[in-house]
Amino acid sequence: MSITQRRSLDSNAIKLIAILAMTVDHIAWAVFPGYPRAALPLLMHLIGRITCPIMCYFIAEGFHYTHDVRKYTARLFLFALFSHFCYLYASNDFVDWHSFIPFYYGSLLNQTSVMWSLAWGLVMLRVANSDKIADRLKPLLIILICVLSFPSDWSCVASLCVLAFGTNRGDLKKQGLWLVIYVAIYAVVYCFAIDVVYGLLQMGVVLSLPVLRCYNGQRGRDPRVNRVMKWLFYLYYPLHLLLIGLLSN
């Protein structure tokens, strides 16, 4: 029996796990606003840490499989634009329509959704794999992308994780190592800037690695389900945030 055969989860199953984990996490933000130390919200947020690495992983996989990387990039930025409004509307920090304007209320953090950072992560991966860009310019462009994605949820860490998953494709140990390094840096900043307990909680991303280890490299068997999942994985994010915003505002 091959390694692929022993791995039991296709991409559709893993994406559903990510969707469920994300829903649990965002329900916790809505029901338990702020940074409570009770066991239930902490557990719900810990479960939610599974989602971001899986999103980063499959964006990197999409880069490998796409027939048109420009359309793929444009599609992600369109989702990021739509998600921007849904994310802020569902946020506990939402005040009025001015909240949709980045930096209006003075904060530099969490000014837009993680989709912004993920879209720039795809651009980062394109830069790293480009034969048309001089190698000496690539680090500068990657730093610039980090600056552009910094104000989003998960900051530039999501962008860097897309890069790490894409450039180390097929080597889950290296992918996991870079994931831990980048998120550890993010966790330290989170501890000092926001909350210590919730900063440490970010390291729960390691829970995604056993899930990704089960990935068999296949999509589902039903092409119709595959088409639905292709769009659901990205559309669910802004749509469920919009619903949370409508229910809480």
C-alpha positions as CSV (number, residue, x, y, z in Angstrom):
1,M,0.0,0.0,0.0
2,S,1.4,3.4,-1.0
3,I,1.8,6.4,1.3
4,T,-0.9,8.2,-0.7
5,Q,-3.3,5.3,-0.3
6,R,-2.7,5.3,3.5
7,R,-3.6,8.9,3.7
8,S,-7.3,9.1,4.1
9,L,-8.5,12.7,3.5
10,D,-9.0,14.4,0.2
11,S,-9.0,18.1,-0.3
12,N,-12.7,18.5,0.1
13,A,-12.7,16.7,3.5
14,I,-9.9,18.9,4.8
15,K,-11.5,22.1,3.5
16,L,-14.7,21.1,5.4
17,I,-12.7,20.6,8.6
18,A,-11.3,24.1,8.1
19,I,-14.7,25.5,7.5
20,L,-16.1,23.9,10.7
21,A,-13.1,25.0,12.8
22,M,-13.4,28.6,11.4
23,T,-17.1,28.6,12.3
24,V,-16.5,27.5,15.8
25,D,-13.8,30.2,16.2
26,H,-16.0,33.0,14.9
27,I,-19.0,32.0,16.9
28,A,-16.7,32.3,20.0
29,W,-15.7,35.8,19.0
30,A,-19.4,36.8,18.6
31,V,-20.7,35.1,21.8
32,F,-17.7,35.7,24.0
33,P,-16.4,39.2,22.9
34,G,-13.0,40.4,24.1
35,Y,-10.4,38.0,25.5
36,P,-12.2,35.9,28.2
37,R,-10.2,33.3,30.1
38,A,-13.0,30.8,30.5
39,A,-12.4,27.3,29.2
40,L,-15.1,27.2,26.6
41,P,-14.1,30.3,24.5
42,L,-10.4,29.3,24.8
43,L,-11.2,25.8,23.5
44,M,-13.3,27.2,20.7
45,H,-10.5,29.6,19.6
46,L,-7.9,26.8,19.9
47,I,-10.0,24.7,17.4
48,G,-10.1,27.7,15.1
49,R,-6.3,27.9,14.9
50,I,-6.6,24.9,12.5
51,T,-8.1,27.0,9.7
52,C,-5.6,29.5,8.7
53,P,-2.7,27.1,7.9
54,I,-5.1,24.9,5.9
55,M,-6.2,28.0,3.8
56,C,-2.5,28.9,3.3
57,Y,-1.7,25.3,2.3
58,F,-4.5,25.1,-0.4
59,I,-3.7,28.5,-1.8
60,A,-0.2,27.2,-2.4
61,E,-1.6,24.0,-3.9
62,G,-3.8,26.1,-6.1
63,F,-0.7,28.0,-7.4
64,H,0.7,24.6,-8.4
65,Y,-2.4,23.3,-10.2
66,T,-4.0,26.5,-11.7
67,H,-4.0,26.9,-15.5
68,D,-4.1,30.7,-15.2
69,V,-2.3,32.2,-12.2
70,R,-3.3,35.7,-13.1
71,K,-7.0,34.9,-13.0
72,Y,-6.4,33.0,-9.8
73,T,-4.7,36.0,-8.2
74,A,-7.5,38.4,-9.4
75,R,-10.1,36.1,-7.9
76,L,-8.4,36.0,-4.5
77,F,-8.2,39.8,-4.4
78,L,-11.9,40.1,-5.3
79,F,-12.7,37.8,-2.4
80,A,-10.4,39.9,-0.3
81,L,-12.3,43.1,-1.3
82,F,-15.7,41.5,-0.5
83,S,-14.4,39.9,2.7
84,H,-13.0,43.3,3.9
85,F,-16.6,44.6,4.5
86,C,-17.9,41.4,6.0
87,Y,-15.0,41.0,8.3
88,L,-15.2,44.5,9.7
89,Y,-19.0,44.4,10.0
90,A,-18.8,41.2,12.0
91,S,-16.0,42.6,14.2
92,N,-16.5,43.4,17.8
93,D,-14.8,46.7,17.0
94,F,-17.4,47.8,14.4
95,V,-18.7,51.3,15.2
96,D,-20.2,52.7,12.0
97,W,-19.5,52.9,8.3
98,H,-16.2,54.7,9.1
99,S,-15.0,51.3,10.4
100,F,-14.7,50.2,6.8
101,I,-12.0,52.8,6.2
102,P,-8.6,51.3,7.1
103,F,-6.8,53.1,10.0
104,Y,-9.7,55.6,10.4
105,Y,-9.9,54.9,14.2
106,G,-6.1,54.9,14.6
107,S,-5.3,51.2,14.9
108,L,-2.7,49.5,12.7
109,L,-3.8,46.0,13.3
110,N,-6.7,43.9,12.0
111,Q,-7.8,46.6,9.5
112,T,-9.0,44.0,7.0
113,S,-9.6,40.3,6.7
114,V,-7.1,37.5,6.4
115,M,-8.1,37.1,2.7
116,W,-6.0,40.3,2.0
117,S,-2.9,38.6,3.5
118,L,-3.7,35.3,1.7
119,A,-4.0,37.0,-1.7
120,W,-0.7,38.8,-1.2
121,G,0.8,35.4,-0.2
122,L,0.0,34.1,-3.6
123,V,1.7,37.2,-5.1
124,M,4.7,36.4,-2.8
125,L,4.8,32.8,-4.1
126,R,4.7,34.1,-7.7
127,V,7.6,36.4,-7.0
128,A,9.6,33.6,-5.5
129,N,9.0,31.3,-8.4
130,S,9.4,33.9,-11.2
131,D,12.2,33.6,-13.7
132,K,11.7,37.2,-14.8
133,I,12.6,38.8,-11.5
134,A,16.2,39.0,-10.5
135,D,17.1,37.0,-7.4
136,R,18.5,40.0,-5.7
137,L,15.2,41.9,-6.0
138,K,13.0,39.0,-4.6
139,P,13.8,39.6,-0.9
140,L,13.0,43.3,-1.3
141,L,9.7,42.5,-3.0
142,I,8.8,40.0,-0.3
143,I,9.5,42.6,2.4
144,L,7.3,45.1,0.5
145,I,4.5,42.5,0.4
146,C,4.9,42.0,4.1
147,V,4.4,45.7,4.7
148,L,1.3,45.7,2.5
149,S,-0.3,42.7,4.2
150,F,0.7,43.7,7.7
151,P,-2.5,45.5,8.7
152,S,-4.7,42.4,8.0
153,D,-6.0,39.7,10.3
154,W,-3.0,37.3,10.8
155,S,-0.9,40.2,9.5
156,C,1.9,39.2,7.0
157,V,2.2,35.8,8.7
158,A,-0.5,34.3,6.4
159,S,1.4,35.6,3.4
160,L,4.7,34.1,4.6
161,C,3.0,30.8,5.3
162,V,1.6,30.6,1.8
163,L,5.2,31.2,0.6
164,A,6.5,28.5,3.0
165,F,3.9,25.9,1.9
166,G,4.5,26.6,-1.7
167,T,8.3,26.7,-1.8
168,N,8.5,23.5,0.4
169,R,5.8,21.6,-1.4
170,G,5.9,17.9,-0.7
171,D,7.9,18.3,2.5
172,L,5.5,18.7,5.4
173,K,8.3,18.8,8.0
174,K,9.8,21.9,6.5
175,Q,6.4,23.4,5.9
176,G,5.5,22.7,9.5
177,L,8.8,24.2,10.8
178,W,8.3,27.5,8.9
179,L,4.7,27.6,10.0
180,V,5.8,27.3,13.7
181,I,8.6,29.9,13.2
182,Y,6.3,32.5,11.5
183,V,3.4,32.0,13.9
184,A,5.8,32.1,17.0
185,I,6.9,35.6,15.9
186,Y,3.2,36.6,15.4
187,A,2.4,35.1,18.9
188,V,5.1,37.2,20.6
189,V,3.8,40.4,18.9
190,Y,0.3,39.4,19.9
191,C,1.3,38.8,23.5
192,F,2.8,42.3,23.8
193,A,0.3,44.2,21.7
194,I,-3.0,42.5,22.5
195,D,-3.2,39.7,25.1
196,V,-0.7,37.2,26.5
197,V,-3.0,34.2,26.8
198,Y,-4.5,34.7,23.3
199,G,-1.0,35.3,21.9
200,L,0.1,31.9,23.2
201,L,-3.1,30.4,21.8
202,Q,-2.0,31.2,18.3
203,M,0.5,28.3,18.5
204,G,-2.5,26.0,18.2
205,V,-1.8,26.2,14.5
206,V,0.2,23.0,15.0
207,L,-3.1,21.2,15.3
208,S,-3.4,21.6,11.5
209,L,-0.3,19.5,10.8
210,P,-1.8,16.1,11.7
211,V,-4.8,17.0,9.4
212,L,-2.5,18.0,6.5
213,R,-0.5,14.8,7.0
214,C,-3.7,12.9,6.2
215,Y,-4.0,14.7,2.8
216,N,-3.9,12.1,0.0
217,G,-3.3,14.7,-2.7
218,Q,-6.6,14.1,-4.3
219,R,-9.8,16.0,-4.8
220,G,-13.2,14.3,-4.2
221,R,-14.5,11.6,-6.5
222,D,-17.6,13.6,-7.6
223,P,-16.8,16.4,-10.1
224,R,-20.0,18.3,-9.1
225,V,-19.0,18.3,-5.4
226,N,-15.5,19.4,-6.4
227,R,-16.9,22.4,-8.3
228,V,-19.0,23.4,-5.3
229,M,-16.1,23.0,-2.8
230,K,-13.8,25.1,-5.1
231,W,-16.1,28.1,-4.5
232,L,-17.5,27.2,-1.1
233,F,-14.0,27.2,0.5
234,Y,-13.6,30.9,-0.3
235,L,-17.2,32.2,-0.4
236,Y,-18.1,30.7,3.0
237,Y,-15.6,33.0,4.8
238,P,-17.2,36.3,3.9
239,L,-20.8,35.0,3.8
240,H,-20.8,33.6,7.3
241,L,-19.1,36.7,8.6
242,L,-21.8,38.8,7.0
243,L,-24.4,36.6,8.8
244,I,-22.7,37.1,12.1
245,G,-22.6,40.8,11.5
246,L,-26.3,40.9,10.7
247,L,-27.2,39.0,13.8
248,S,-25.0,41.0,16.2
249,N,-25.4,44.5,14.9
